[in-house]
Amino acid sequence: MNGIALTLDALRDGERRLALDLASAADRHRAEHEVHHVATVLAQWSEEHCRRLAEAARAHGTPPAEGPVTGSVPTGPPPTPLQRTAGAAGDPPDPGLLLLADLRALHLGAAGNSLHWEMLTQAAHATRDRPLLELTSFCHPRTLRQMRWTESMVENLSAQLLTSV
């Protein structure tokens, strides 16, 4: 398997993981209407990216792995100190702090995907692979939008949520 095929596969796993994490965050934070609705739409974007990446993998002679995301990387953010402390004390963690933890994890997932998109863009330029360049030109800006949304939400919510605890 060549480097482009490996990167397509890694990116597809990252997009699937991000889609699952966005959908989970949307479900966990239903009371936050903007979070629920935007995260749902962004999850659909990542699902579409997965479909397009699967087509690109086939075009590069490597059928993508089928099935759910597997491996040692857990889906969702790792437990925060707040979650560990609340779990030990029997108190539920503060929903605002959980929202910030989810947004942070979503941002990091999108940032990892963005780097893979950039790598594929450079490979598409180097190999003059027009279909791959069209794929990256469509999907990478959406990934950057996912990152901007999470960063904006963290900027807007942090002061209030971190000082009210």
OpenMM code with the backbone's topology and positions (N, CA, C; nanometers):
from openmm import Vec3, app, unit

residues = "MET ASN GLY ILE ALA LEU THR LEU ASP ALA LEU ARG ASP GLY GLU ARG ARG LEU ALA LEU ASP LEU ALA SER ALA ALA ASP ARG HIS ARG ALA GLU HIS GLU VAL HIS HIS VAL ALA THR VAL LEU ALA GLN TRP SER GLU GLU HIS CYS ARG ARG LEU ALA GLU ALA ALA ARG ALA HIS GLY THR PRO PRO ALA GLU GLY PRO VAL THR GLY SER VAL PRO THR GLY PRO PRO PRO THR PRO LEU GLN ARG THR ALA GLY ALA ALA GLY ASP PRO PRO ASP PRO GLY LEU LEU LEU LEU ALA ASP LEU ARG ALA LEU HIS LEU GLY ALA ALA GLY ASN SER LEU HIS TRP GLU MET LEU THR GLN ALA ALA HIS ALA THR ARG ASP ARG PRO LEU LEU GLU LEU THR SER PHE CYS HIS PRO ARG THR LEU ARG GLN MET ARG TRP THR GLU SER MET VAL GLU ASN LEU SER ALA GLN LEU LEU THR SER VAL".split()
positions = [
    Vec3(0.0847, -0.1170, 0.0000),
    Vec3(0.0000, 0.0000, 0.0000),
    Vec3(0.0899, 0.1242, 0.0000),
    Vec3(0.0617, 0.2192, -0.0887),
    Vec3(0.1446, 0.3390, -0.0967),
    Vec3(0.1007, 0.4440, 0.0057),
    Vec3(0.1751, 0.5538, 0.0122),
    Vec3(0.1487, 0.6567, 0.1120),
    Vec3(0.0133, 0.7232, 0.0959),
    Vec3(-0.0292, 0.7443, -0.0278),
    Vec3(-0.1599, 0.8067, -0.0498),
    Vec3(-0.2699, 0.7144, 0.0014),
    Vec3(-0.2595, 0.5870, -0.0303),
    Vec3(-0.3614, 0.4914, 0.0158),
    Vec3(-0.3643, 0.4837, 0.1685),
    Vec3(-0.2460, 0.4840, 0.2305),
    Vec3(-0.2401, 0.4804, 0.3771),
    Vec3(-0.3035, 0.6057, 0.4378),
    Vec3(-0.2783, 0.7200, 0.3778),
    Vec3(-0.3339, 0.8448, 0.4294),
    Vec3(-0.4843, 0.8498, 0.4079),
    Vec3(-0.5309, 0.8010, 0.2934),
    Vec3(-0.6760, 0.7933, 0.2705),
    Vec3(-0.7424, 0.7073, 0.3774),
    Vec3(-0.6796, 0.5944, 0.4095),
    Vec3(-0.7351, 0.5032, 0.5096),
    Vec3(-0.7335, 0.5666, 0.6487),
    Vec3(-0.6223, 0.6311, 0.6836),
    Vec3(-0.6131, 0.6957, 0.8149),
    Vec3(-0.7140, 0.8092, 0.8265),
    Vec3(-0.7305, 0.8845, 0.7192),
    Vec3(-0.8256, 0.9953, 0.7210),
    Vec3(-0.9691, 0.9454, 0.7289),
    Vec3(-0.9963, 0.8371, 0.6597),
    Vec3(-1.1311, 0.7813, 0.6670),
    Vec3(-1.1627, 0.7376, 0.8103),
    Vec3(-1.0679, 0.6748, 0.8771),
    Vec3(-1.0880, 0.6376, 1.0173),
    Vec3(-1.1082, 0.7619, 1.1038),
    Vec3(-1.0282, 0.8654, 1.0793),
    Vec3(-1.0427, 0.9887, 1.1566),
    Vec3(-1.1758, 1.0559, 1.1346),
    Vec3(-1.2227, 1.0575, 1.0110),
    Vec3(-1.3530, 1.1185, 0.9811),
    Vec3(-1.4672, 1.0370, 1.0419),
    Vec3(-1.4549, 0.9045, 1.0373),
    Vec3(-1.5593, 0.8210, 1.0991),
    Vec3(-1.5629, 0.8419, 1.2493),
    Vec3(-1.4472, 0.8493, 1.3103),
    Vec3(-1.4380, 0.8720, 1.4545),
    Vec3(-1.4979, 1.0084, 1.4899),
    Vec3(-1.4655, 1.1110, 1.4086),
    Vec3(-1.5183, 1.2448, 1.4331),
    Vec3(-1.6699, 1.2466, 1.4143),
    Vec3(-1.7199, 1.1778, 1.3135),
    Vec3(-1.8654, 1.1718, 1.2929),
    Vec3(-1.9343, 1.1104, 1.4146),
    Vec3(-1.8778, 1.0021, 1.4654),
    Vec3(-1.9351, 0.9381, 1.5847),
    Vec3(-1.9283, 1.0304, 1.7059),
    Vec3(-1.8151, 1.0975, 1.7240),
    Vec3(-1.7987, 1.1868, 1.8386),
    Vec3(-1.8909, 1.3082, 1.8291),
    Vec3(-1.9077, 1.3621, 1.7090),
    Vec3(-2.0003, 1.4746, 1.6910),
    Vec3(-2.1438, 1.4329, 1.7202),
    Vec3(-2.1824, 1.3154, 1.6706),
    Vec3(-2.3184, 1.2669, 1.6965),
    Vec3(-2.3403, 1.2425, 1.8456),
    Vec3(-2.2395, 1.1882, 1.9131),
    Vec3(-2.2500, 1.1643, 2.0578),
    Vec3(-2.2615, 1.2962, 2.1338),
    Vec3(-2.1805, 1.3941, 2.0950),
    Vec3(-2.1860, 1.5247, 2.1609),
    Vec3(-2.3212, 1.5908, 2.1366),
    Vec3(-2.3729, 1.5788, 2.0165),
    Vec3(-2.5056, 1.6360, 1.9868),
    Vec3(-2.6115, 1.5733, 2.0762),
    Vec3(-2.6020, 1.4439, 2.0958),
    Vec3(-2.6985, 1.3739, 2.1804),
    Vec3(-2.6817, 1.4107, 2.3279),
    Vec3(-2.5567, 1.4181, 2.3746),
    Vec3(-2.5302, 1.4508, 2.5157),
    Vec3(-2.5727, 1.5919, 2.5524),
    Vec3(-2.5671, 1.6827, 2.4548),
    Vec3(-2.5930, 1.8239, 2.4837),
    Vec3(-2.7181, 1.8727, 2.4109),
    Vec3(-2.8227, 1.7908, 2.4141),
    Vec3(-2.9494, 1.8255, 2.3490),
    Vec3(-3.0073, 1.9575, 2.4008),
    Vec3(-2.9874, 1.9857, 2.5276),
    Vec3(-3.0419, 2.1079, 2.5867),
    Vec3(-2.9757, 2.2332, 2.5294),
    Vec3(-2.8533, 2.2194, 2.4811),
    Vec3(-2.7833, 2.3297, 2.4151),
    Vec3(-2.8174, 2.3212, 2.2667),
    Vec3(-2.9201, 2.3945, 2.2259),
    Vec3(-2.9760, 2.3778, 2.0916),
    Vec3(-2.8743, 2.4014, 1.9803),
    Vec3(-2.7920, 2.5049, 1.9928),
    Vec3(-2.6928, 2.5297, 1.8884),
    Vec3(-2.5953, 2.4127, 1.8794),
    Vec3(-2.5494, 2.3656, 1.9925),
    Vec3(-2.4549, 2.2535, 1.9930),
    Vec3(-2.5201, 2.1316, 1.9294),
    Vec3(-2.6419, 2.1019, 1.9715),
    Vec3(-2.7114, 1.9841, 1.9191),
    Vec3(-2.7260, 1.9916, 1.7665),
    Vec3(-2.7764, 2.1034, 1.7177),
    Vec3(-2.8051, 2.1125, 1.5744),
    Vec3(-2.6781, 2.1232, 1.4897),
    Vec3(-2.5847, 2.2068, 1.5310),
    Vec3(-2.4627, 2.2227, 1.4507),
    Vec3(-2.3804, 2.0940, 1.4536),
    Vec3(-2.3660, 2.0325, 1.5698),
    Vec3(-2.2884, 1.9079, 1.5773),
    Vec3(-2.3517, 1.7985, 1.4914),
    Vec3(-2.4836, 1.7960, 1.4843),
    Vec3(-2.5518, 1.6976, 1.3995),
    Vec3(-2.5172, 1.7195, 1.2523),
    Vec3(-2.5199, 1.8438, 1.2084),
    Vec3(-2.4857, 1.8753, 1.0688),
    Vec3(-2.3388, 1.8439, 1.0415),
    Vec3(-2.2509, 1.8809, 1.1351),
    Vec3(-2.1080, 1.8550, 1.1156),
    Vec3(-2.0779, 1.7053, 1.1129),
    Vec3(-2.1534, 1.6268, 1.1883),
    Vec3(-2.1378, 1.4811, 1.1838),
    Vec3(-2.1758, 1.4291, 1.0447),
    Vec3(-2.2799, 1.4851, 0.9868),
    Vec3(-2.3208, 1.4451, 0.8521),
    Vec3(-2.2123, 1.4797, 0.7505),
    Vec3(-2.1454, 1.5929, 0.7701),
    Vec3(-2.0346, 1.6287, 0.6810),
    Vec3(-1.9261, 1.5220, 0.6879),
    Vec3(-1.8882, 1.4824, 0.8084),
    Vec3(-1.7825, 1.3815, 0.8228),
    Vec3(-1.8253, 1.2483, 0.7639),
    Vec3(-1.9526, 1.2128, 0.7773),
    Vec3(-2.0021, 1.0896, 0.7152),
    Vec3(-1.9897, 1.0976, 0.5630),
    Vec3(-2.0218, 1.2143, 0.5064),
    Vec3(-2.0066, 1.2304, 0.3615),
    Vec3(-1.8596, 1.2224, 0.3218),
    Vec3(-1.7718, 1.2809, 0.4033),
    Vec3(-1.6286, 1.2709, 0.3749),
    Vec3(-1.5860, 1.1239, 0.3702),
    Vec3(-1.6384, 1.0438, 0.4623),
    Vec3(-1.6058, 0.9006, 0.4648),
    Vec3(-1.6458, 0.8324, 0.3345),
    Vec3(-1.7652, 0.8633, 0.2864),
    Vec3(-1.8107, 0.8032, 0.1599),
    Vec3(-1.7183, 0.8437, 0.0452),
    Vec3(-1.6831, 0.9698, 0.0393),
    Vec3(-1.5958, 1.0177, -0.0680),
    Vec3(-1.4557, 0.9578, -0.0562),
    Vec3(-1.4084, 0.9427, 0.0665),
    Vec3(-1.2769, 0.8811, 0.0874),
    Vec3(-1.2767, 0.7344, 0.0463),
    Vec3(-1.3871, 0.6651, 0.0700),
    Vec3(-1.3976, 0.5252, 0.0282),
    Vec3(-1.3887, 0.5149, -0.1240),
    Vec3(-1.4557, 0.6066, -0.1956),
    Vec3(-1.4479, 0.6080, -0.3414),
    Vec3(-1.3052, 0.6363, -0.3880),
    Vec3(-1.2394, 0.7307, -0.3224),
    Vec3(-1.1013, 0.7642, -0.3598),
    Vec3(-1.0081, 0.6468, -0.3341),
    Vec3(-1.0302, 0.5749, -0.2244),
    Vec3(-0.9463, 0.4581, -0.1936),
    Vec3(-0.9621, 0.3522, -0.3024),
    Vec3(-1.0867, 0.3303, -0.3456),
    Vec3(-1.1093, 0.2340, -0.4536),
    Vec3(-1.0395, 0.2796, -0.5821),
    Vec3(-1.0449, 0.4089, -0.6103),
    Vec3(-0.9802, 0.4630, -0.7302),
    Vec3(-0.8286, 0.4479, -0.7235),
    Vec3(-0.7741, 0.4425, -0.6027),
    Vec3(-0.6294, 0.4239, -0.5859),
    Vec3(-0.5936, 0.2761, -0.5672),
    Vec3(-0.6897, 0.1884, -0.5961),
    Vec3(-0.6621, 0.0460, -0.5948),
    Vec3(-0.6616, -0.0184, -0.4581),
    Vec3(-0.7107, 0.0513, -0.3588),
    Vec3(-0.7139, -0.0033, -0.2229),
    Vec3(-0.8545, 0.0077, -0.1684),
    Vec3(-0.9276, -0.1029, -0.1664),
    Vec3(-1.0611, -0.0936, -0.1088),
    Vec3(-1.0501, -0.0611, 0.0398),
    Vec3(-1.1324, 0.0340, 0.0866),
    Vec3(-1.1245, 0.0717, 0.2277),
    Vec3(-1.1739, -0.0392, 0.3178),
    Vec3(-1.1212, -0.0414, 0.4383),
    Vec3(-1.1689, -0.1365, 0.5393),
    Vec3(-1.3141, -0.1044, 0.5700),
    Vec3(-1.3927, -0.2065, 0.5848),
    Vec3(-1.5341, -0.1877, 0.6157),
    Vec3(-1.5569, -0.2051, 0.7649),
    Vec3(-1.6698, -0.1582, 0.8115),
    Vec3(-1.7075, -0.1786, 0.9511),
    Vec3(-1.6798, -0.0570, 1.0368),
    Vec3(-1.7105, -0.0696, 1.1640),
    Vec3(-1.6958, 0.0436, 1.2544),
    Vec3(-1.5498, 0.0722, 1.2862),
    Vec3(-1.5295, 0.1899, 1.3395),
    Vec3(-1.3959, 0.2285, 1.3828),
    Vec3(-1.3525, 0.1343, 1.4932),
    Vec3(-1.2331, 0.0799, 1.4785),
    Vec3(-1.1825, -0.0120, 1.5798),
    Vec3(-1.0426, 0.0295, 1.6181),
    Vec3(-0.9849, -0.0426, 1.7090),
    Vec3(-0.8486, -0.0151, 1.7487),
    Vec3(-0.8419, 0.0292, 1.8932),
    Vec3(-0.7228, 0.0703, 1.9323),
    Vec3(-0.7024, 0.1057, 2.0719),
    Vec3(-0.7392, 0.2497, 2.1017),
    Vec3(-0.7711, 0.3294, 2.0007),
    Vec3(-0.8064, 0.4685, 2.0241),
    Vec3(-0.9525, 0.4749, 2.0668),
    Vec3(-0.9813, 0.5251, 2.1871),
    Vec3(-1.1196, 0.5308, 2.2327),
    Vec3(-1.1974, 0.6377, 2.1579),
    Vec3(-1.3260, 0.6153, 2.1401),
    Vec3(-1.4128, 0.7149, 2.0807),
    Vec3(-1.4541, 0.8109, 2.1903),
    Vec3(-1.4499, 0.9373, 2.1582),
    Vec3(-1.4894, 1.0391, 2.2547),
    Vec3(-1.3716, 1.0843, 2.3374),
    Vec3(-1.3948, 1.1919, 2.4103),
    Vec3(-1.2857, 1.2457, 2.4897),
    Vec3(-1.2540, 1.1570, 2.6086),
    Vec3(-1.1276, 1.1553, 2.6513),
    Vec3(-1.0938, 1.0782, 2.7705),
    Vec3(-1.1579, 1.1437, 2.8922),
    Vec3(-1.1759, 1.0686, 2.9993),
    Vec3(-1.2359, 1.1276, 3.1180),
    Vec3(-1.1513, 1.2444, 3.1687),
    Vec3(-1.2187, 1.3503, 3.2027),
    Vec3(-1.1500, 1.4680, 3.2553),
    Vec3(-1.1285, 1.4494, 3.4054),
    Vec3(-1.0408, 1.5304, 3.4657),
    Vec3(-1.0277, 1.5233, 3.6116),
    Vec3(-1.1619, 1.5451, 3.6810),
    Vec3(-1.2445, 1.6339, 3.6247),
    Vec3(-1.3771, 1.6578, 3.6817),
    Vec3(-1.4615, 1.5307, 3.6800),
    Vec3(-1.4614, 1.4588, 3.5686),
    Vec3(-1.5400, 1.3358, 3.5578),
    Vec3(-1.4879, 1.2295, 3.6544),
    Vec3(-1.3564, 1.2171, 3.6637),
    Vec3(-1.2997, 1.1168, 3.7546),
    Vec3(-1.3342, 1.1498, 3.8991),
    Vec3(-1.3237, 1.2773, 3.9372),
    Vec3(-1.3546, 1.3185, 4.0741),
    Vec3(-1.5026, 1.3007, 4.1035),
    Vec3(-1.5885, 1.3437, 4.0097),
    Vec3(-1.7327, 1.3319, 4.0306),
    Vec3(-1.7735, 1.1858, 4.0383),
    Vec3(-1.7130, 1.1024, 3.9542),
    Vec3(-1.7454, 0.9600, 3.9581),
    Vec3(-1.7088, 0.8980, 4.0911),
    Vec3(-1.5961, 0.9379, 4.1462),
    Vec3(-1.5518, 0.8829, 4.2742),
    Vec3(-1.6400, 0.9322, 4.3878),
    Vec3(-1.6850, 1.0581, 4.3795),
    Vec3(-1.7661, 1.1156, 4.4866),
    Vec3(-1.9143, 1.0821, 4.4700),
    Vec3(-1.9519, 1.0313, 4.3541),
    Vec3(-2.0921, 0.9985, 4.3292),
    Vec3(-2.1739, 1.1163, 4.2789),
    Vec3(-2.1106, 1.2332, 4.2606),
    Vec3(-2.1807, 1.3507, 4.2085),
    Vec3(-2.1703, 1.3527, 4.0572),
    Vec3(-2.2769, 1.3955, 3.9900),
    Vec3(-2.2672, 1.4054, 3.8445),
    Vec3(-2.1751, 1.5219, 3.8075),
    Vec3(-2.0971, 1.5074, 3.7008),
    Vec3(-2.0095, 1.6164, 3.6588),
    Vec3(-2.0910, 1.7349, 3.6074),
    Vec3(-2.0354, 1.8518, 3.6165),
    Vec3(-2.1015, 1.9734, 3.5698),
    Vec3(-2.1207, 1.9666, 3.4185),
    Vec3(-2.2428, 1.9850, 3.3688),
    Vec3(-2.2681, 1.9745, 3.2241),
    Vec3(-2.1900, 2.0769, 3.1416),
    Vec3(-2.1709, 2.1962, 3.1951),
    Vec3(-2.0954, 2.2976, 3.1219),
    Vec3(-1.9512, 2.2575, 3.1016),
    Vec3(-1.8915, 2.2013, 3.2049),
    Vec3(-1.7525, 2.1575, 3.1921),
    Vec3(-1.7417, 2.0362, 3.0999),
    Vec3(-1.8426, 1.9514, 3.1022),
    Vec3(-1.8428, 1.8384, 3.0078),
    Vec3(-1.8549, 1.8881, 2.8643),
    Vec3(-1.9351, 1.9920, 2.8437),
    Vec3(-1.9481, 2.0501, 2.7106),
    Vec3(-1.8129, 2.1030, 2.6628),
    Vec3(-1.7424, 2.1744, 2.7496),
    Vec3(-1.6098, 2.2247, 2.7117),
    Vec3(-1.5142, 2.1099, 2.6794),
    Vec3(-1.5194, 2.0033, 2.7580),
    Vec3(-1.4332, 1.8873, 2.7316),
    Vec3(-1.4687, 1.8239, 2.5975),
    Vec3(-1.5967, 1.8131, 2.5679),
    Vec3(-1.6385, 1.7574, 2.4386),
    Vec3(-1.5912, 1.8463, 2.3239),
    Vec3(-1.6087, 1.9778, 2.3364),
    Vec3(-1.5673, 2.0695, 2.2307),
    Vec3(-1.4169, 2.0625, 2.2071),
    Vec3(-1.3411, 2.0495, 2.3151),
    Vec3(-1.1957, 2.0368, 2.3031),
    Vec3(-1.1595, 1.9098, 2.2259),
    Vec3(-1.2210, 1.7987, 2.2623),
    Vec3(-1.1924, 1.6719, 2.1945),
    Vec3(-1.2346, 1.6769, 2.0477),
    Vec3(-1.3484, 1.7385, 2.0183),
    Vec3(-1.3933, 1.7514, 1.8794),
    Vec3(-1.2947, 1.8360, 1.7996),
    Vec3(-1.2466, 1.9424, 1.8607),
    Vec3(-1.1507, 2.0290, 1.7922),
    Vec3(-1.0220, 1.9530, 1.7595),
    Vec3(-0.9728, 1.8779, 1.8558),
    Vec3(-0.8498, 1.8020, 1.8327),
    Vec3(-0.8694, 1.6961, 1.7236),
    Vec3(-0.9856, 1.6310, 1.7218),
    Vec3(-1.0137, 1.5326, 1.6162),
    Vec3(-1.0176, 1.5975, 1.4789),
    Vec3(-1.0843, 1.7124, 1.4691),
    Vec3(-1.0909, 1.7839, 1.3412),
    Vec3(-0.9524, 1.8332, 1.2997),
    Vec3(-0.8710, 1.8771, 1.3959),
    Vec3(-0.7360, 1.9244, 1.3638),
    Vec3(-0.6503, 1.8110, 1.3067),
    Vec3(-0.6615, 1.6933, 1.3639),
    Vec3(-0.5890, 1.5785, 1.3100),
    Vec3(-0.6325, 1.5471, 1.1681),
    Vec3(-0.7621, 1.5527, 1.1438),
    Vec3(-0.8128, 1.5288, 1.0084),
    Vec3(-0.7631, 1.6365, 0.9123),
    Vec3(-0.7608, 1.7611, 0.9592),
    Vec3(-0.7148, 1.8707, 0.8743),
    Vec3(-0.5714, 1.8476, 0.8271),
    Vec3(-0.4868, 1.7993, 0.9148),
    Vec3(-0.3490, 1.7704, 0.8745),
    Vec3(-0.3434, 1.6621, 0.7666),
    Vec3(-0.4266, 1.5604, 0.7807),
    Vec3(-0.4311, 1.4560, 0.6767),
    Vec3(-0.4818, 1.5135, 0.5447),
    Vec3(-0.5836, 1.6005, 0.5509),
    Vec3(-0.6333, 1.6629, 0.4278),
    Vec3(-0.5219, 1.7439, 0.3617),
    Vec3(-0.4439, 1.8159, 0.4418),
    Vec3(-0.3345, 1.8953, 0.3863),
    Vec3(-0.2294, 1.8054, 0.3212),
    Vec3(-0.1987, 1.6929, 0.3847),
    Vec3(-0.1030, 1.5985, 0.3265),
    Vec3(-0.1530, 1.5470, 0.1917),
    Vec3(-0.2808, 1.5129, 0.1853),
    Vec3(-0.3375, 1.4635, 0.0592),
    Vec3(-0.3391, 1.5723, -0.0472),
    Vec3(-0.3654, 1.6968, -0.0069),
    Vec3(-0.3630, 1.8076, -0.1026),
    Vec3(-0.2240, 1.8201, -0.1650),
    Vec3(-0.1222, 1.8134, -0.0831),
    Vec3(0.0147, 1.8254, -0.1345),
    Vec3(0.0493, 1.7075, -0.2258),
    Vec3(0.0053, 1.5872, -0.1882),
    Vec3(0.0300, 1.4702, -0.2730),
    Vec3(-0.0445, 1.4824, -0.4054),
    Vec3(-0.1670, 1.5354, -0.4015),
    Vec3(-0.2450, 1.5537, -0.5247),
    Vec3(-0.1760, 1.6527, -0.6177),
    Vec3(-0.1222, 1.7600, -0.5614),
    Vec3(-0.0474, 1.8557, -0.6443),
    Vec3(0.0760, 1.7899, -0.7045),
    Vec3(0.1504, 1.7165, -0.6228),
    Vec3(0.2753, 1.6552, -0.6686),
    Vec3(0.2526, 1.5528, -0.7784),
    Vec3(0.1423, 1.4793, -0.7683),
    Vec3(0.1147, 1.3731, -0.8665),
    Vec3(0.0181, 1.4178, -0.9763),
    Vec3(-0.0252, 1.5416, -0.9685),
    Vec3(-0.1236, 1.5962, -1.0636),
    Vec3(-0.2496, 1.5091, -1.0681),
    Vec3(-0.2915, 1.4662, -0.9517),
    Vec3(-0.4102, 1.3798, -0.9381),
    Vec3(-0.5323, 1.4696, -0.9202),
    Vec3(-0.5960, 1.5014, -1.0316),
    Vec3(-0.7081, 1.5958, -1.0302),
    Vec3(-0.8252, 1.5470, -0.9438),
    Vec3(-0.8688, 1.4197, -0.9515),
    Vec3(-0.9791, 1.3761, -0.8653),
    Vec3(-0.9456, 1.3870, -0.7157),
    Vec3(-0.8224, 1.3574, -0.6797),
    Vec3(-0.7834, 1.3692, -0.5394),
    Vec3(-0.7817, 1.5158, -0.4970),
    Vec3(-0.7360, 1.6033, -0.5840),
    Vec3(-0.7357, 1.7464, -0.5530),
    Vec3(-0.8791, 1.7987, -0.5398),
    Vec3(-0.9689, 1.7517, -0.6245),
    Vec3(-1.1099, 1.7918, -0.6123),
    Vec3(-1.1690, 1.7435, -0.4796),
    Vec3(-1.1331, 1.6227, -0.4384),
    Vec3(-1.1794, 1.5701, -0.3095),
    Vec3(-1.1308, 1.6576, -0.1951),
    Vec3(-1.0017, 1.6869, -0.1942),
    Vec3(-0.9470, 1.7663, -0.0836),
    Vec3(-1.0011, 1.9093, -0.0872),
    Vec3(-1.0224, 1.9624, -0.2060),
    Vec3(-1.0754, 2.0983, -0.2187),
    Vec3(-1.2190, 2.1081, -0.1678),
    Vec3(-1.2924, 2.0004, -0.1774),
    Vec3(-1.4298, 1.9989, -0.1259),
    Vec3(-1.4326, 1.9740, 0.0246),
    Vec3(-1.3570, 1.8763, 0.0717),
    Vec3(-1.3692, 1.8319, 0.2108),
    Vec3(-1.2867, 1.9122, 0.3103),
    Vec3(-1.1654, 1.9514, 0.2738),
    Vec3(-1.0797, 2.0187, 0.3706),
    Vec3(-1.1401, 2.1497, 0.4226),
    Vec3(-1.1997, 2.2342, 0.3379),
    Vec3(-1.2612, 2.3554, 0.3923),
    Vec3(-1.3726, 2.3260, 0.4939),
    Vec3(-1.4431, 2.2169, 0.4752),
    Vec3(-1.5467, 2.1802, 0.5715),
    Vec3(-1.4843, 2.1380, 0.7046),
    Vec3(-1.3726, 2.0674, 0.6977),
    Vec3(-1.3022, 2.0291, 0.8207),
    Vec3(-1.2515, 2.1540, 0.8928),
    Vec3(-1.2001, 2.2494, 0.8170),
    Vec3(-1.1575, 2.3752, 0.8785),
    Vec3(-1.2760, 2.4467, 0.9434),
    Vec3(-1.3921, 2.4370, 0.8815),
    Vec3(-1.5139, 2.4973, 0.9398),
    Vec3(-1.5504, 2.4261, 1.0700),
    Vec3(-1.5348, 2.2945, 1.0762),
    Vec3(-1.5597, 2.2206, 1.2007),
    Vec3(-1.4674, 2.2726, 1.3112),
    Vec3(-1.3418, 2.2949, 1.2762),
    Vec3(-1.2462, 2.3459, 1.3743),
    Vec3(-1.2839, 2.4871, 1.4196),
    Vec3(-1.3226, 2.5723, 1.3251),
    Vec3(-1.3594, 2.7101, 1.3622),
    Vec3(-1.4810, 2.7114, 1.4540),
    Vec3(-1.5770, 2.6224, 1.4281),
    Vec3(-1.6961, 2.6181, 1.5133),
    Vec3(-1.6591, 2.5762, 1.6554),
    Vec3(-1.5808, 2.4711, 1.6701),
    Vec3(-1.5452, 2.4268, 1.8053),
    Vec3(-1.4645, 2.5343, 1.8771),
    Vec3(-1.3720, 2.5961, 1.8067),
    Vec3(-1.2916, 2.7012, 1.8701),
    Vec3(-1.3785, 2.8195, 1.9106),
    Vec3(-1.4692, 2.8582, 1.8253),
    Vec3(-1.5599, 2.9684, 1.8560),
    Vec3(-1.6476, 2.9370, 1.9772),
    Vec3(-1.6979, 2.8151, 1.9831),
    Vec3(-1.7814, 2.7759, 2.0971),
    Vec3(-1.7004, 2.7793, 2.2265),
    Vec3(-1.5766, 2.7300, 2.2219),
    Vec3(-1.4916, 2.7329, 2.3415),
    Vec3(-1.4654, 2.8776, 2.3831),
    Vec3(-1.4342, 2.9639, 2.2868),
    Vec3(-1.4103, 3.1053, 2.3179),
    Vec3(-1.5324, 3.1708, 2.3811),
    Vec3(-1.6502, 3.1409, 2.3283),
    Vec3(-1.7727, 3.2041, 2.3775),
    Vec3(-1.8191, 3.1499, 2.5125),
    Vec3(-1.7901, 3.0247, 2.5421),
    Vec3(-1.8436, 2.9617, 2.6630),
    Vec3(-1.7457, 2.9548, 2.7803),
    Vec3(-1.6169, 2.9580, 2.7505),
    Vec3(-1.5177, 2.9315, 2.8560),
    Vec3(-1.5285, 3.0241, 2.9757),
    Vec3(-1.5328, 3.1536, 2.9525),
    Vec3(-1.5336, 3.2479, 3.0660),
    Vec3(-1.6514, 3.2202, 3.1577),
    Vec3(-1.7686, 3.2081, 3.1017),
    Vec3(-1.8879, 3.1853, 3.1832),
    Vec3(-1.8838, 3.0501, 3.2524),
    Vec3(-1.8515, 2.9447, 3.1805),
    Vec3(-1.8582, 2.8101, 3.2371),
    Vec3(-1.7457, 2.7821, 3.3366),
    Vec3(-1.6288, 2.8366, 3.3121),
    Vec3(-1.5173, 2.8092, 3.4008),
    Vec3(-1.5230, 2.8919, 3.5292),
    Vec3(-1.5869, 3.0066, 3.5249),
    Vec3(-1.5938, 3.0916, 3.6452),
    Vec3(-1.7195, 3.0690, 3.7281),
    Vec3(-1.8152, 2.9948, 3.6727),
    Vec3(-1.9394, 2.9732, 3.7462),
    Vec3(-1.9383, 2.8451, 3.8272),
    Vec3(-1.8330, 2.7689, 3.8186),
    Vec3(-1.8266, 2.6401, 3.8881),
    Vec3(-1.7863, 2.6602, 4.0321),
] * unit.nanometer
topology = app.Topology()
chain = topology.addChain("A")
for resn in residues:
    res = topology.addResidue(resn, chain)
    for name in ("N", "CA", "C"):
        topology.addAtom(name, app.Element.getBySymbol(name[0]), res)
